[in-house]
Every structure is written in C-alpha cells, then in structure tokens.
Amino acid sequence: RRSRPLDYSAMWAALEKKLAAEVPEIFREREAAQRELDKLLRLRRDHRAGVARPSAALTLLLLDKSAEVTVADPREGEHLARLVITLVGKLDVARVPVTLLAELTSQAWALVGNARRHRRDLTGADWAFQQAQSKLDLATDLAVNATFCRLLSELRREQGRTEEALALGERARVLFTQVHKLADSTSGPDIPPGAGSQET
C-alpha cells in the first residue's frame, strides 16, 4: 500500500531559518553547495565521501535529495543520508551549534530508517530510528521532531504495531500544525528545490 504524501516543506523551511540565523553564511554557501551536490551525484557512491567538501548548506541539500529519491531508489536515499552523517561529523563545531548538529544527524538517521523500511529491512530500519532518537533528545526543532514521528509511525504500521503507529501519527500531526502556524506568523527563507510534498 502506498503511503500518504509527506510534506517536508515546513521542516526544510524551519531548518533553513535556523541555519540562516545561526550560520549566516548558509545562503552564500548554497550556490557552491548545489554545485558540490551536482558533482557528487555524478560520482560513484564509494567515491563521494572522500571528495565532498563539508558545509551546513550541503548537508541540507543532501537531506532534501535523500528524501526526494528514497521511494524510487531506497539504496541511494540511504547512501545520501549516511553521507550527511559523515559530513556533519566534519563540520566546525565552533561555527555550528551542537543542537543544530544533533538535529541534522537525527534527521539523517530517520531518513536512513525510512530507506531501510522501503527495502523491507524492518530490523535495520528500527536500529536506524534508535540512532535518530538518541540525537533527537538534543534537538529543539518542532519540524525535525514531527518528521521523526511521522516516519517512525510508518515503520510501526508495517511492523503491525498499530497503536504505536496511530499515536506517533497523531503526535506528528499536532507538531506539524504548530510548525505551520509558526511559519505563517513569520516570513521564512526560500525553500530548496524538491522540498515539497513527497511520498514516504
């Protein structure tokens, strides 16, 4: 059964707003990061980590691309999410707050878990979500928490854990409602390409 569309736009807008506030050069870096992403996607997967130039902008674009491709190519989606985890570990902690690093890492692990779910590796997906949860404890962003709950609810549904799935889905709905209300009350930055509604 095909999943309902998952709207990532609020999450990306919130993450970019936080990045712009705490890492002001994010927008100056975006064009360079887009060129870097295009270059990486032309390379074999096993060559990407060694040549990627870490930046907060690139991690955000990689998260977006991972979410975009996972339904059609879950192996690629997982690889891109894991690349984010590698690159976050190389970011300058003097420039990027610990909470933001945790949010990026948590989101990446959640996307790894979602990709594993699409590959029918429910055990591997469960383990990835545990890694995401361990970082989520440091996260403060509502959109990151909402997306985690939504993706985990899909896994719990496929595991037959219906009550947990429903509770997580409701939690995600409440959080996304709060995110959209906050977004409506403030003017956020442009949303990256591909960050709109996608299937989970």
TIMAR-459302 format. One line per 10 residues: number of its first residue (from 1); their letters; for each residue x, y, z of N, C-alpha, C. Coordinates in pm, whole numbers, m for minus. Layout:
% TIMAR-459302
NUM> A> X:Y:Z:X:Y:Z:X:Y:Z | ...;
END
This chain:
% TIMAR-459302
1> RRSRPLDYSA> 84:m120:0:0:0:0:87:125:0 | 52:224:m86:130:345:m98:99:440:18 | 200:503:70:185:593:184:123:725:140 | 61:790:234:14:926:206:135:1018:188 | 117:1125:106:230:1216:86:278:1277:217 | 405:1293:228:464:1359:345:516:1495:302 | 467:1600:362:506:1736:327:631:1774:406 | 745:1778:339:871:1812:403:894:1963:406 | 809:2041:338:840:2183:318:854:2259:449 | 768:2231:545:776:2303:673:905:2270:746;
11> MWAALEKKLA> 946:2143:738:1069:2104:805:1190:2174:743 | 1196:2174:610:1311:2238:544:1311:2389:571 | 1193:2452:568:1187:2595:596:1236:2626:736 | 1194:2543:833:1237:2566:971:1387:2543:987 | 1437:2436:925:1580:2409:934:1662:2520:869 | 1616:2566:752:1691:2672:684:1685:2802:763 | 1571:2828:824:1561:2950:904:1659:2945:1021 | 1667:2829:1086:1760:2815:1198:1904:2824:1149 | 1933:2759:1036:2068:2766:980:2104:2910:945 | 2009:2982:886:2037:3120:845:2063:3209:966;
21> AEVPEIFRER> 1993:3181:1076:2010:3262:1196:2141:3229:1267 | 2175:3099:1270:2290:3057:1349:2417:3038:1265 | 2398:3018:1136:2512:3007:1044:2482:3101:927 | 2504:3233:942:2458:3332:845:2509:3310:703 | 2623:3245:689:2678:3227:554:2609:3117:476 | 2503:3054:535:2435:2943:469:2389:2980:329 | 2336:3102:312:2284:3139:181:2396:3171:83 | 2506:3223:132:2621:3246:45:2681:3114:2 | 2668:3013:88:2724:2882:58:2633:2799:m34 | 2506:2838:m48:2412:2748:m114:2448:2722:m260;
31> EAAQRELDKL> 2486:2826:m334:2520:2804:m474:2638:2710:m487 | 2740:2731:m404:2856:2642:m406:2814:2501:m365 | 2725:2490:m267:2679:2359:m222:2601:2288:m330 | 2521:2362:m407:2445:2300:m515:2540:2246:m622 | 2644:2321:m652:2744:2271:m747:2814:2146:m693 | 2842:2148:m562:2907:2033:m499:2815:1911:m504 | 2687:1931:m477:2591:1820:m483:2583:1763:m624 | 2574:1851:m723:2567:1803:m862:2691:1720:m896 | 2806:1765:m849:2930:1692:m874:2927:1556:m805 | 2882:1552:m680:2879:1427:m604:2785:1325:m669;
41> LRLRRDHRAG> 2672:1372:m719:2575:1280:m776:2623:1217:m905 | 2723:1277:m965:2781:1219:m1087:2885:1112:m1056 | 2927:1105:m930:3030:1011:m889:2969:879:m842 | 3052:774:m843:3010:650:m779:2993:673:m630 | 2905:597:m570:2875:615:m428:3000:602:m340 | 3085:506:m373:3200:483:m286:3308:589:m301 | 3291:682:m393:3388:790:m412:3342:922:m349 | 3216:930:m312:3159:1060:m273:3213:1115:m141 | 3218:1033:m39:3258:1081:94:3399:1137:92 | 3485:1078:11:3625:1120:9:3649:1255:m56;
51> VARPSAALTL> 3555:1298:m141:3576:1425:m213:3480:1535:m169 | 3376:1500:m94:3276:1600:m55:3337:1705:37 | 3303:1831:12:3351:1941:96:3242:1975:198 | 3264:1946:326:3159:1965:426:3114:2110:438 | 2984:2129:442:2925:2260:472:2784:2236:522 | 2734:2330:601:2596:2317:651:2498:2317:534 | 2526:2398:432:2437:2406:316:2432:2273:243 | 2546:2208:228:2549:2080:157:2472:1974:233 | 2484:1971:366:2411:1870:442:2261:1887:422 | 2215:2011:416:2072:2035:397:2026:1989:260;
61> LLLDKSAEVT> 2105:2018:157:2070:1974:22:2072:1822:11 | 2166:1758:80:2172:1612:78:2052:1549:148 | 2009:1608:259:1888:1559:326:1769:1569:232 | 1758:1681:164:1648:1703:71:1651:1600:m41 | 1770:1577:m95:1781:1482:m206:1752:1340:m160 | 1797:1306:m41:1768:1173:15:1618:1151:25 | 1548:1248:81:1403:1236:94:1336:1226:m43 | 1391:1297:m141:1331:1300:m275:1343:1166:m347 | 1458:1098:m332:1483:980:m415:1449:848:m347 | 1421:849:m218:1410:723:m143:1302:630:m195;
71> VADPREGEHL> 1186:682:m233:1079:593:m279:1123:517:m404 | 1185:588:m499:1226:525:m625:1355:445:m610 | 1445:491:m523:1577:427:m509:1620:433:m363 | 1568:342:m280:1599:349:m136:1746:331:m104 | 1821:258:m185:1964:244:m159:2035:378:m175 | 1998:453:m278:2056:586:m297:2012:679:m185 | 1884:671:m147:1835:754:m37:1911:729:91 | 1936:602:121:2012:568:242:2156:618:232 | 2217:599:116:2355:644:99:2367:794:122 | 2277:872:65:2284:1019:79:2264:1060:225;
81> ARLVITLVGK> 2173:992:294:2150:1024:435:2274:989:518 | 2337:877:488:2459:839:560:2573:935:529 | 2575:988:409:2677:1088:374:2659:1213:460 | 2535:1250:487:2510:1363:576:2572:1337:713 | 2551:1217:766:2605:1184:898:2757:1198:898 | 2820:1152:792:2966:1164:780:3008:1310:776 | 2939:1390:696:2978:1530:679:2950:1614:804 | 2841:1583:874:2812:1657:997:2926:1640:1097 | 2984:1521:1099:3097:1497:1188:3221:1576:1153 | 3223:1635:1034:3338:1715:990:3313:1865:996;
91> LDVARVPVTL> 3190:1905:1033:3160:2048:1041:3230:2112:1160 | 3257:2240:1148:3327:2314:1252:3230:2343:1368 | 3253:2277:1481:3162:2294:1595:3169:2435:1653 | 3272:2509:1617:3281:2647:1663:3184:2737:1587 | 3141:2692:1469:3050:2771:1386:2907:2720:1389 | 2891:2591:1412:2758:2531:1406:2719:2479:1545 | 2608:2528:1601:2568:2488:1738:2545:2337:1750 | 2571:2286:1869:2557:2144:1896:2414:2097:1871 | 2316:2179:1909:2177:2139:1888:2146:2122:1740 | 2202:2209:1658:2178:2200:1514:2246:2077:1455;
101> LAELTSQAWA> 2365:2047:1500:2433:1926:1456:2350:1803:1492 | 2293:1803:1611:2210:1691:1655:2086:1678:1569 | 2026:1790:1534:1905:1787:1450:1935:1734:1311 | 2044:1778:1252:2082:1729:1119:2112:1579:1124 | 2182:1536:1228:2216:1394:1240:2092:1310:1266 | 2004:1359:1353:1881:1286:1382:1797:1271:1256 | 1786:1379:1181:1706:1373:1058:1767:1276:959 | 1900:1276:949:1966:1184:857:1940:1038:896 | 1952:1007:1025:1926:869:1068:1780:830:1044 | 1688:923:1062:1547:893:1035:1527:861:887;
111> LVGNARRHRR> 1598:933:800:1588:905:656:1655:772:622 | 1762:736:693:1821:602:677:1716:497:714 | 1650:518:826:1546:424:869:1434:413:768 | 1393:526:712:1286:523:613:1328:449:487 | 1454:470:445:1504:399:328:1509:248:355 | 1553:210:476:1555:68:512:1413:10:510 | 1317:87:555:1177:40:552:1134:12:409 | 1170:101:317:1133:81:177:1203:m42:118 | 1316:m81:176:1386:m202:130:1335:m326:203 | 1235:m308:288:1176:m416:366:1270:m470:472;
121> DLTGADWAFQ> 1370:m392:508:1461:m429:616:1410:m361:743 | 1308:m420:803:1243:m355:917:1333:m357:1041 | 1416:m459:1054:1508:m463:1168:1612:m353:1155 | 1669:m339:1037:1766:m231:1013:1703:m94:1027 | 1578:m82:985:1507:45:998:1488:79:1146 | 1451:m21:1225:1430:2:1368:1559:50:1434 | 1672:m12:1399:1801:28:1455:1834:172:1416 | 1810:209:1291:1838:346:1247:1754:448:1322 | 1629:416:1346:1544:508:1422:1589:520:1567 | 1648:415:1621:1705:427:1756:1822:526:1757;
131> QAQSKLDLAT> 1902:525:1651:2011:622:1640:1955:763:1628 | 1848:778:1550:1784:909:1535:1730:958:1669 | 1669:868:1745:1613:904:1874:1720:952:1970 | 1837:889:1967:1945:926:2058:1991:1069:2034 | 1984:1116:1910:2021:1254:1877:1903:1349:1897 | 1783:1295:1883:1664:1379:1894:1649:1438:2033 | 1707:1373:2132:1699:1422:2269:1764:1560:2283 | 1858:1592:2192:1924:1722:2194:1857:1823:2102 | 1763:1776:2022:1700:1862:1922:1587:1944:1982 | 1572:2065:1933:1466:2152:1982:1368:2190:1871;
141> DLAVNATFCR> 1399:2156:1748:1317:2199:1635:1191:2113:1622 | 1074:2178:1617:948:2106:1609:936:2026:1481 | 983:2084:1369:969:2016:1241:1051:1888:1235 | 1169:1890:1293:1252:1770:1297:1183:1663:1380 | 1129:1701:1495:1056:1606:1579:932:1552:1509 | 861:1640:1438:740:1599:1368:771:1498:1259 | 876:1524:1183:912:1433:1074:958:1299:1128 | 1033:1301:1237:1074:1176:1301:952:1094:1339 | 855:1157:1404:734:1085:1446:657:1030:1326 | 648:1108:1221:574:1064:1103:642:943:1037;
151> LLSELRREQG> 772:950:1019:842:839:955:841:714:1042 | 859:733:1173:856:618:1263:717:555:1267 | 613:637:1255:477:583:1254:456:490:1135 | 518:522:1021:507:436:904:574:301:930 | 690:305:997:758:179:1030:674:97:1126 | 622:161:1232:542:88:1330:417:27:1263 | 360:96:1168:244:41:1097:282:m86:1024 | 398:m84:956:439:m202:881:483:m315:974 | 523:m282:1096:558:m384:1195:435:m442:1263 | 318:m388:1231:195:m435:1294:171:m378:1431;
161> RTEEALALGE> 246:m275:1468:231:m212:1599:137:m92:1583 | 10:m124:1561:m88:m25:1515:m111:87:1615 | m121:53:1744:m148:157:1843:m34:259:1849 | 89:209:1846:204:299:1846:204:385:1720 | 172:323:1605:169:396:1478:67:510:1484 | m49:482:1538:m153:584:1546:m112:697:1640 | m52:662:1753:m9:763:1849:100:852:1789 | 195:791:1719:302:868:1656:247:956:1544 | 153:902:1468:93:981:1361:20:1102:1415 | m51:1084:1527:m122:1197:1588:m23:1299:1643;
171> RARVLFTQVH> 84:1249:1704:187:1340:1756:248:1421:1642 | 275:1356:1529:330:1426:1413:232:1531:1363 | 104:1496:1358:2:1592:1310:m1:1717:1397 | 2:1698:1528:m1:1811:1621:123:1899:1602 | 239:1836:1592:362:1912:1576:366:1986:1443 | 324:1919:1335:323:1986:1205:227:2104:1204 | 116:2090:1275:21:2202:1285:88:2322:1351 | 162:2295:1459:235:2403:1527:341:2464:1436 | 411:2379:1359:514:2429:1267:452:2520:1163 | 341:2479:1104:278:2561:1001:226:2693:1058;
181> KLADSTSGPD> 175:2688:1180:129:2813:1242:246:2909:1263 | 359:2855:1308:478:2939:1325:526:2993:1192 | 521:2908:1088:566:2951:956:476:3061:902 | 346:3050:929:251:3151:880:271:3285:950 | 321:3280:1074:336:3404:1151:469:3473:1127 | 559:3407:1058:690:3466:1029:722:3447:883 | 804:3530:829:846:3515:690:975:3437:688 | 970:3315:632:1087:3229:627:1162:3244:497 | 1280:3180:485:1360:3186:364:1299:3100:254 | 1352:3109:136:1309:3025:26:1334:2879:61;
191> IPPGAGSQET> 1246:2794:12:1258:2651:37:1339:2589:m76 | 1434:2501:m47:1516:2442:m152:1433:2364:m252 | 1480:2349:m375:1410:2269:m475:1390:2128:m425 | 1274:2071:m457:1248:1931:m420:1202:1913:m279 | 1172:2024:m206:1138:2009:m65:988:2007:m41 | 907:1991:m145:764:1991:m129:711:1856:m90 | 583:1829:m122:519:1704:m82:583:1588:m156 | 616:1484:m79:674:1364:m135:614:1246:m62 | 625:1128:m124:576:1009:m56:681:961:42 | 634:901:150:725:844:247:763:705:211;
END
